[in-house]
């Protein structure tokens, strides 16, 4: 939950990405546009699509060692959200298109 006095932690953002993707696969639509802020997208990609933004690190910024790409304002990505029997499994074919 949002707070005026506390900044959201990275683990909390990661948890929100889990909840969102599980909710998303319950939707009846097959093509969905998601608009969000860059940190949310970075956390989502680091956990659910490692390697999308370059050298992989975990949700706490550990691992890797090379340069990590960022998500910037107005970046546009395309991905396939894979589910089985209505249960989220993974993101595939995540790519930046502009």
Secondary structure, DSSP 8 states (H G I E B T S, - for coil): ---SSS---HHHHHHHHHHHHHHHTTSS-SS------HHHHHHHHHHHSTTTTBS---TTS-S--S-B----TT--EEEEEEEETTEEEEEEEEEE--
